[in-house]
Amino acid sequence: MIATDDRVLVVLGEQPSDCEIEFELRSVSRAAVNSGLLNTTLVVEQGEKSLRLSPTHGDAEGIAEYITVMSEAYSDVEDAIASAEEMTEELESKVRESGTIGYLRLQIQSELSDARQSVTREKVHTDRLLERVEAADKELNRRYTDAWINRINDTMGRAETALEQNEYTAFCEAYVEAVDALASLRDVLADLNAPPREVADEVTEKANEVDQLAETYVESIRNAHEHATESDDPEETANAWLETFRRVTAARKADWGTEVDSIDFPFSKIEPIAEATVNALERHAETLQTAGERALDTDTAEARSYFEQAVARIRRAQEITETHPVGDSSTFDRRLEELQEKVEVTEWEWGMD
């Protein structure tokens, strides 16, 4: 019988190159020496299977102790790795679902530390187990970093879709989440003794993609703002100010903090934008009301359309004043009543109920 650093082998003297029986050390359940009056029996058990030898030479006690120590080390290491893998699955789920990680990462590292201690005991003689622990550590670290990279990809995908659909609040929330995930991933890499180079390269790539999203959004704000300040058309001016207001408001609600802020005004100063937007909406409403009054004598349907558009503009201006300190929303009540009366006049002209 030969005990190696991972197996127990039995070979025959006539056929030393052929293995008759083989037990893996990790599967050995017991190794002991039974001493009798006439002989000594070495017993090695693997579940329901057992091997019994009566050696005529060699250190049976030493062999039994070696097998016991090594099988326990294998068992301890595999149990610790299995526990770490199970917790890593939970960790991946929490990263994916934006859950609270808490001490889960530390518990995984603790399991792997216990595995290393099992390997480095004085009576354990093998490098295989240490290689197994280090390979598991590397694999679990990669799974953890991959989970964060996947989360960044998911949030960026949501941000891009939202931006295409002009859903500014959804875009800003997804962007901020991507920035936070990127920061968390960088913290993870900082905690690793030797982070994989390919992961560091991926982080750099994702950071560039996230910055590009910010630059695209900030550029759209600047363009809308420039159009709002340069346009002479009341409708275009109102639309441009409203677009600027919506985009900046969405960024503020998402607690956006970015260094990619090349616009002339910071996101924190929303009041001037809100005030300019309200004024532009009021001016456009006045233009619409004037156009409606001119159309009353020739086309009441067209007049009603102008008045209804004016109502929509005043209501939007009123909504802004209700959420920002840029005026008294009650001042718009009289304007709305006046416009609603004009709408009713056009409906009466058409004989509508």
C-alpha positions as CSV (number, residue, x, y, z in Angstrom):
1,M,0.0,0.0,0.0
2,I,1.2,3.5,-0.9
3,A,-0.1,6.7,0.6
4,T,0.5,9.7,-1.6
5,D,-0.5,13.3,-1.1
6,D,-3.9,12.7,-2.6
7,R,-4.6,9.0,-2.8
8,V,-4.2,5.6,-1.1
9,L,-3.0,3.0,-3.7
10,V,-2.7,-0.7,-3.5
11,V,-0.4,-2.5,-6.0
12,L,0.8,-6.1,-6.3
13,G,4.4,-7.1,-6.1
14,E,4.2,-8.9,-9.4
15,Q,2.5,-5.9,-11.1
16,P,3.9,-2.8,-9.4
17,S,2.8,-0.5,-12.3
18,D,-0.9,-1.5,-12.1
19,C,-3.1,-0.1,-9.3
20,E,-5.5,-2.7,-7.9
21,I,-7.3,-0.5,-5.4
22,E,-7.5,3.3,-5.2
23,F,-9.0,5.6,-2.5
24,E,-8.9,9.4,-2.8
25,L,-7.8,10.9,0.5
26,R,-10.7,13.4,0.5
27,S,-13.1,10.4,0.5
28,V,-11.4,8.4,3.3
29,S,-13.7,8.2,6.3
30,R,-11.3,6.4,8.7
31,A,-7.8,5.0,8.9
32,A,-6.7,3.0,12.0
33,V,-4.5,0.2,13.2
34,N,-6.0,-2.8,15.0
35,S,-3.3,-4.6,16.9
36,G,-3.8,-8.2,17.9
37,L,-1.8,-10.9,19.6
38,L,-0.5,-12.4,16.4
39,N,-0.8,-9.7,13.8
40,T,-1.4,-6.0,13.1
41,T,-4.2,-4.9,10.7
42,L,-4.2,-1.5,8.9
43,V,-7.8,-0.5,8.1
44,V,-8.7,2.2,5.6
45,E,-12.4,2.9,5.1
46,Q,-14.1,4.8,2.3
47,G,-17.8,5.0,3.1
48,E,-19.1,1.4,2.8
49,K,-15.9,0.2,1.3
50,S,-12.9,-0.8,3.4
51,L,-9.3,-2.0,2.9
52,R,-7.6,-4.3,5.4
53,L,-3.9,-5.1,5.2
54,S,-1.6,-7.0,7.6
55,P,1.7,-5.3,6.8
56,T,4.9,-7.3,7.4
57,H,7.1,-4.2,7.3
58,G,6.7,-0.4,7.3
59,D,5.2,2.0,9.9
60,A,1.5,1.1,10.0
61,E,0.8,3.6,12.8
62,G,2.6,6.4,10.9
63,I,0.7,5.5,7.7
64,A,-2.7,5.5,9.5
65,E,-1.9,8.9,11.2
66,Y,-0.8,10.4,7.8
67,I,-3.9,9.2,6.1
68,T,-6.1,10.5,8.9
69,V,-4.4,13.9,9.0
70,M,-4.5,14.3,5.2
71,S,-8.1,13.1,4.8
72,E,-9.2,15.6,7.5
73,A,-7.3,18.4,5.8
74,Y,-9.0,17.6,2.5
75,S,-12.4,17.4,4.1
76,D,-11.8,20.7,6.0
77,V,-10.6,22.5,2.8
78,E,-13.5,21.2,0.6
79,D,-16.1,22.1,3.3
80,A,-14.7,25.6,3.6
81,I,-14.6,26.1,-0.2
82,A,-18.1,24.7,-0.6
83,S,-19.3,27.2,2.1
84,A,-17.5,30.0,0.4
85,E,-19.0,29.1,-3.0
86,E,-22.5,29.0,-1.5
87,M,-22.0,32.4,0.0
88,T,-20.6,33.7,-3.3
89,E,-23.8,32.7,-5.0
90,E,-25.7,34.8,-2.4
91,L,-23.2,37.6,-2.9
92,E,-23.7,37.6,-6.6
93,S,-27.5,37.8,-6.1
94,K,-27.2,40.7,-3.8
95,V,-24.9,42.6,-6.2
96,R,-27.3,41.9,-9.0
97,E,-30.4,43.0,-7.1
98,S,-28.7,46.0,-5.3
99,G,-29.1,44.3,-2.0
100,T,-27.1,44.9,1.2
101,I,-23.8,42.9,1.2
102,G,-23.0,43.5,4.9
103,Y,-20.4,41.1,6.2
104,L,-20.9,38.4,3.5
105,R,-17.7,39.2,1.7
106,L,-15.7,39.0,5.0
107,Q,-17.4,35.7,5.8
108,I,-16.2,34.3,2.4
109,Q,-12.7,35.4,3.1
110,S,-12.9,33.9,6.6
111,E,-13.8,30.5,5.1
112,L,-10.9,30.6,2.7
113,S,-8.6,31.7,5.6
114,D,-9.7,28.6,7.6
115,A,-9.0,26.5,4.5
116,R,-5.4,27.8,4.4
117,Q,-4.9,27.1,8.1
118,S,-6.0,23.5,7.5
119,V,-3.4,23.2,4.8
120,T,-0.5,24.9,6.7
121,R,-0.7,22.6,9.7
122,E,2.6,21.1,10.5
123,K,1.5,17.5,9.8
124,V,0.0,18.2,6.4
125,H,2.5,17.5,3.6
126,T,1.1,18.7,0.3
127,D,1.1,21.7,-2.0
128,R,-2.0,20.4,-3.8
129,L,-4.4,21.6,-1.2
130,L,-2.9,25.1,-1.0
131,E,-3.1,25.3,-4.8
132,R,-6.8,24.2,-4.5
133,V,-7.4,27.0,-2.0
134,E,-5.6,29.7,-4.1
135,A,-7.5,28.6,-7.2
136,A,-10.8,28.8,-5.4
137,D,-9.9,32.2,-4.0
138,K,-9.0,33.4,-7.5
139,E,-12.2,32.0,-9.0
140,L,-14.5,33.5,-6.3
141,N,-12.8,36.8,-6.6
142,R,-13.4,36.8,-10.3
143,R,-17.0,35.8,-9.9
144,Y,-17.4,38.7,-7.4
145,T,-15.8,41.3,-9.8
146,D,-17.9,39.8,-12.7
147,A,-21.0,40.4,-10.7
148,W,-20.2,44.1,-10.4
149,I,-19.2,44.4,-14.1
150,N,-22.5,42.8,-15.0
151,R,-24.4,45.2,-12.8
152,I,-22.6,48.1,-14.4
153,N,-23.5,46.7,-17.9
154,D,-27.2,46.3,-16.8
155,T,-27.5,49.8,-15.5
156,M,-25.7,51.3,-18.5
157,G,-28.1,49.4,-20.8
158,R,-31.1,50.8,-18.8
159,A,-29.6,54.3,-19.0
160,E,-29.0,54.1,-22.8
161,T,-32.6,52.9,-23.4
162,A,-34.0,55.6,-21.2
163,L,-32.0,58.3,-22.9
164,E,-33.2,57.1,-26.3
165,Q,-36.8,57.3,-25.1
166,N,-36.2,60.8,-23.5
167,E,-37.0,59.4,-20.0
168,Y,-34.6,61.7,-18.2
169,T,-35.4,60.6,-14.6
170,A,-34.9,56.9,-15.4
171,F,-31.7,57.8,-17.3
172,C,-30.2,59.8,-14.4
173,E,-31.1,57.2,-11.8
174,A,-29.5,54.4,-13.9
175,Y,-26.4,56.6,-14.6
176,V,-25.9,57.3,-10.9
177,E,-26.4,53.6,-10.1
178,A,-23.7,52.8,-12.7
179,V,-21.3,55.3,-11.1
180,D,-21.9,53.9,-7.7
181,A,-21.4,50.3,-8.9
182,L,-18.1,51.4,-10.6
183,A,-16.9,52.9,-7.4
184,S,-17.8,49.7,-5.5
185,L,-15.9,47.6,-8.1
186,R,-12.8,49.8,-7.7
187,D,-13.0,49.3,-3.9
188,V,-13.2,45.6,-4.5
189,L,-10.1,45.6,-6.7
190,A,-8.2,47.7,-4.1
191,D,-8.9,45.0,-1.5
192,L,-7.4,42.2,-3.7
193,N,-3.7,41.4,-3.3
194,A,-3.2,40.8,-7.0
195,P,-6.3,41.9,-9.0
196,P,-6.4,40.3,-12.5
197,R,-5.1,42.6,-15.1
198,E,-8.0,41.9,-17.4
199,V,-10.4,43.0,-14.7
200,A,-8.5,46.3,-14.3
201,D,-8.7,46.8,-18.0
202,E,-12.5,46.2,-18.0
203,V,-12.9,48.7,-15.2
204,T,-11.1,51.3,-17.3
205,E,-13.2,50.5,-20.3
206,K,-16.5,50.7,-18.3
207,A,-15.4,54.0,-16.7
208,N,-14.9,55.5,-20.1
209,E,-18.3,54.3,-21.2
210,V,-19.9,55.8,-18.1
211,D,-18.2,59.1,-18.6
212,Q,-19.3,59.1,-22.2
213,L,-22.9,58.8,-21.1
214,A,-22.5,61.7,-18.8
215,E,-20.9,63.8,-21.5
216,T,-23.7,63.0,-23.9
217,Y,-26.4,64.1,-21.3
218,V,-24.5,67.2,-20.3
219,E,-24.0,68.2,-23.9
220,S,-27.8,67.8,-24.5
221,I,-28.5,70.2,-21.5
222,R,-26.0,72.7,-22.9
223,N,-27.6,72.6,-26.3
224,A,-31.1,73.0,-24.9
225,H,-29.9,75.9,-22.8
226,E,-28.2,77.6,-25.7
227,H,-31.3,77.2,-27.9
228,A,-33.5,78.6,-25.1
229,T,-31.4,81.7,-24.7
230,E,-30.9,82.3,-28.4
231,S,-34.3,81.6,-30.0
232,D,-36.7,84.4,-30.8
233,D,-39.6,82.1,-31.4
234,P,-41.9,81.9,-28.3
235,E,-42.8,78.2,-28.8
236,E,-39.2,77.1,-29.5
237,T,-38.0,79.1,-26.5
238,A,-40.6,77.6,-24.2
239,N,-39.8,74.1,-25.4
240,A,-36.1,74.6,-25.0
241,W,-36.4,76.0,-21.5
242,L,-38.8,73.2,-20.6
243,E,-36.3,70.6,-22.0
244,T,-33.5,72.2,-20.0
245,F,-35.6,72.2,-16.8
246,R,-36.6,68.6,-17.2
247,R,-33.1,67.4,-17.8
248,V,-31.6,69.3,-14.9
249,T,-34.4,68.4,-12.5
250,A,-33.9,64.8,-13.3
251,A,-30.2,65.0,-12.5
252,R,-30.9,66.8,-9.2
253,K,-33.5,64.2,-8.2
254,A,-31.0,61.4,-8.8
255,D,-28.4,63.1,-6.7
256,W,-26.1,63.3,-9.7
257,G,-22.6,64.4,-8.9
258,T,-20.2,64.5,-11.8
259,E,-17.0,66.1,-12.9
260,V,-18.2,66.0,-16.5
261,D,-20.0,69.3,-15.9
262,S,-19.0,71.6,-18.7
263,I,-22.2,73.6,-18.8
264,D,-22.4,77.2,-17.8
265,F,-24.5,76.6,-14.7
266,P,-24.2,73.8,-12.1
267,F,-27.0,71.3,-11.5
268,S,-27.4,72.8,-8.0
269,K,-28.8,76.1,-9.3
270,I,-32.2,75.1,-10.5
271,E,-34.1,78.2,-9.5
272,P,-32.9,80.4,-12.4
273,I,-33.7,77.7,-14.8
274,A,-37.2,77.2,-13.3
275,E,-37.9,80.9,-13.3
276,A,-36.8,81.3,-17.0
277,T,-38.9,78.3,-17.9
278,V,-42.0,79.7,-16.2
279,N,-41.5,83.0,-18.0
280,A,-41.1,81.4,-21.3
281,L,-44.2,79.3,-20.8
282,E,-46.2,82.4,-19.9
283,R,-45.0,84.3,-23.0
284,H,-45.9,81.4,-25.2
285,A,-49.3,81.2,-23.6
286,E,-49.9,84.8,-24.3
287,T,-48.9,84.3,-27.9
288,L,-51.3,81.4,-28.2
289,Q,-54.1,83.3,-26.6
290,T,-53.6,86.2,-29.0
291,A,-53.6,83.8,-32.0
292,G,-56.8,82.2,-30.6
293,E,-58.6,85.6,-30.3
294,R,-57.7,86.5,-33.8
295,A,-59.1,83.2,-35.1
296,L,-62.4,83.5,-33.3
297,D,-64.1,85.4,-36.2
298,T,-62.9,83.0,-38.9
299,D,-62.4,79.5,-37.4
300,T,-63.6,78.7,-33.9
301,A,-62.1,75.2,-34.0
302,E,-58.7,76.7,-34.6
303,A,-59.3,79.2,-31.9
304,R,-60.2,76.5,-29.4
305,S,-57.0,74.7,-30.3
306,Y,-54.9,77.8,-29.5
307,F,-56.7,78.4,-26.2
308,E,-56.3,74.7,-25.1
309,Q,-52.6,74.9,-25.9
310,A,-52.4,78.0,-23.8
311,V,-54.1,76.3,-20.9
312,A,-51.6,73.5,-21.1
313,R,-48.7,76.0,-21.0
314,I,-50.1,77.8,-18.0
315,R,-50.8,74.6,-16.1
316,R,-47.2,73.5,-16.7
317,A,-45.9,76.8,-15.4
318,Q,-48.1,76.5,-12.4
319,E,-46.8,73.0,-11.6
320,I,-43.2,74.4,-11.7
321,T,-44.1,77.2,-9.3
322,E,-45.7,74.7,-6.9
323,T,-42.4,72.8,-6.6
324,H,-39.8,75.6,-6.9
325,P,-39.6,79.0,-5.1
326,V,-40.0,81.1,-8.3
327,G,-43.4,82.6,-7.8
328,D,-47.0,82.1,-6.5
329,S,-48.9,79.3,-8.2
330,S,-52.2,80.9,-7.2
331,T,-51.5,83.8,-9.6
332,F,-52.1,81.5,-12.5
333,D,-55.7,80.6,-11.3
334,R,-57.1,83.8,-12.9
335,R,-55.3,83.2,-16.2
336,L,-56.6,79.6,-16.3
337,E,-60.2,80.8,-15.6
338,E,-60.0,83.4,-18.4
339,L,-58.6,80.8,-20.9
340,Q,-61.2,78.2,-19.9
341,E,-64.0,80.8,-20.5
342,K,-62.6,81.3,-24.0
343,V,-62.5,77.6,-24.6
344,E,-66.2,77.4,-23.5
345,V,-67.1,80.2,-25.9
346,T,-65.6,78.3,-28.8
347,E,-67.5,75.1,-27.8
348,W,-70.8,77.2,-27.6
349,E,-70.1,78.5,-31.1
350,W,-70.0,74.9,-32.3
351,G,-73.1,74.0,-30.3
352,M,-71.2,71.6,-28.1
353,D,-72.6,70.6,-24.7
